[in-house]
Amino acid sequence: MVREVPNLLTVLRLLAVPVMVACLLVDNGAQERWRWIAWLVFVLAAATDALDGYLARRWEVVSAFGKLADPLADKALVLGALVMLAVGGETPWWPLIVVAIREASVTIGRLAVARDVVIPASAGGKLKTALQVLAISMLLLPVQTTWVDAVGLWVLYASVVVAVATGVDYAWRIGRIAMRHRVFPVADTADAMGEGGHVA
């Protein structure tokens, strides 16, 4: 049972996405009570990201499912929140579009080589996610404070820059992995992991 706790937290994070979106749909996100609930759901769901990774490493139960599902849950949570913020006119659309393209490309690339090597999160990917979570946490707050929204927007823009940079790095690394397995189809997976690094 203990071995399943990290994966269960990842699944709960995925389930939190529609709950958050439903709360933000109430009165277009202007209803303060539901806005606070959406904010709380987002923050708690984001917190499980660090917790499930910590528990998986501490209990030595890192799994292939977790390595694939964990970053997917992060992307779903972030993109769900960014969609609702953009729809509500609280953020411009271009950060969402750039992030969505980056995440789709990364996900497709990771799945393309999943048979040969599972690529978990990197330091750059974790920084990107941390900046996104911080920005969205500030932007979702139902408070009428201009500086909070302004700082939240700038943190979001910074996260987009990191997302693009890590996306380019990911494309380069995944290309090397794909080429290595094309030339050496029986290469050891551990060698591929060394080449591929960890990207989210």
Secondary structure, DSSP 8 states (H G I E B T S, - for coil): -GGGHHHHHHHHHHHHHHHHHHHHHGGGGT-HHHHHHHHHHHHHHHHHHHHHHHHHHHTT---HHHHHHHHHHHHHHHHHHHHHHHHTTSS-HHHHHHHHHHHHHHHHHHHHTTTT------HHHHHHHHHHHHHHHHHH-----HHHHHHHHHHHHHHHHHHHHHHHHHHHHHHHHHHHHHH-TT--HHHHHHHH----
